[in-house]
């Protein structure tokens, strides 16, 4: 008698889709902070989006609503594959008004679209971050305070870094 794997399984629903990735993808991002040093919250570097505390950031699109990311659009939560990517480093070094930036890894999941330099995803949450002191004479004590509070507020590992560590 011939056996077929899955022969006794029920059929899949019509709307069943195979996920893009089995696990969350880990990418790199840069954030600003607001409310520092006492109550820091991560804020998108290019879009003024507040990252929620202990909850996923869910992508939205002005054109497509909550179905972000959409392949034909630029919507979704962006992250780069490598922190050494030119785009990443130029953003880090061309922020003369910011005394600190936050650099770190981010979990991406749900619908995800991969590009040469990174991904755009439907959901994201910070994995681990470094509060980067941009000014060589910057106040490290404030940066330590921000890092400590970010760690408690987002329940993630944090550290303080100098800008030269990301050269």
N, C-alpha and C positions, 0 to 999 in steps of 0.2 A: 504494500500500500504506500502510495506517495504522500508525503507530508508537505504542506505549504505553510511557511511562517506567516502568522497573522490571519490564517484562514478562518478562525473562529471569532475574530474581532469584529465589532460593529463598524459600519462604514463611517467615514469622517463626515462631519457636517459640511454643507456647501460653502459656508463662509470661513472654513479652516484655512489658515495661512501658516506657512513655516516661518519662524522668527528669523530675522537677519543674523542674529548672534545668539548663542545659547546663554552666555553670561554677559554681564555688563562689560562694555568696552571702557578702557581707561585712557583718557586724553589729558592734555595740558591746557590751562586757561590762565588768564590774568584778570584780576578784579581790582576795583577800587574798594574803599570802605566808606561808610557813612556812620555817624554816631560814635566815632572814636574819640578818645580811647575808652570811654566808660561802657558804651553799649554798641560795639561795632557790628555792622551788618555788611555782608558782601554785596557788592553792586557791580553789574556788568560794566566792563571797561568802555565799550562803544555804545551800548544802549543802557539807559538808566533803569535797569531791571533789578529789583531787590531780590536776592536769593533767600527763600524762606528758611527759618530756623527749624532744623530737625524734620524737614519735609522736602520732598522732591520739588525741583523747579520743573514746571510743565510748560513745554513750548506752546506758543500761540503765534498765529500769523495774521497780519492785517488783511491779507487777501483770502486766506484759506481757513481761518478760524482755528479750531483746536485740532485740525488734521495735520499739523506741522510735524515733521518736515515733509515738504513736497519736492520731488526731484526737480521740477522746472522752476523752482523758486530758490531764494537764499534763506528761507525761514528755517527755524530749528535752533537748538542750542549748539553752538560751535565749540569745538575743541581740536587742538592740534595733536598730531601723533608724537612730535618731539618738541621739547622745550627749546632746543637749539635751532628750530626753524627760523629763518630770517624774519618772517612776519612777526613772530613772537618776540624776538629780541629787539626789533625796531620799535615795537609798541612799548616795551619795557624801558627803553632808553630815551624815548622822545616824549616824556611826560614832565616837563620842567616845573609845573605847578604842584604836582603831587609829591608830598614828602615820603609817602610809602605807597607801595602797591603790594598786592597779595598775589603770589604765584603758586600754582599748585596743580595737583592731579584731580581729575573729576571723573566720577562714574557716569557713563552714558548708557541708557537702555531704552527699550521700546523700539519704535520705528527708528532706524538709523541709516543714514546715507553716507557711504564712504567716498572720500575724495582723495586726491594725491597727498594733500598735506594734513588731512584730518577727517573729522566726521561732523555731521549735523544730526542731532537726535531729538526724540520727543521728550525725554526725561533726563534729569541730571541731578547729581548731588556731589558736593566736594568730598574727596577722599582724604587728602592731606595737603596742608598749605604752608607756605613760608611768607612771613611779613617781611618784605624787602625794603630796606632803608635806601632810598635813592640818593639823598644828599650825603656826601662824604662826611659832613659835619652834623648829620641828622641825629635826632634824639633817640638813642637806642632804648632808653627806659620806656618811652611811649610805645615803641615798637614791641617791646616785651609785654607790656600791658595789653596791647591790642591782640597779640598772639595768644596770650593766656585766656583772654575773654572769648576770642573766636573759638578756641579749643573747647571751652565749656559750653558755649552757645550752640555750636554745630556738632559737638561730640566727635571731634576729629583731632588727629595729631597736628600740632603746629610747631613752628620754630621761627627764629629771626635770622635773616640773612642780609648780607651787604650786596649791593648791586654787582660788584665784581665777581661774585660767585656764579653769576649767570652769563659771564662772558664766553 
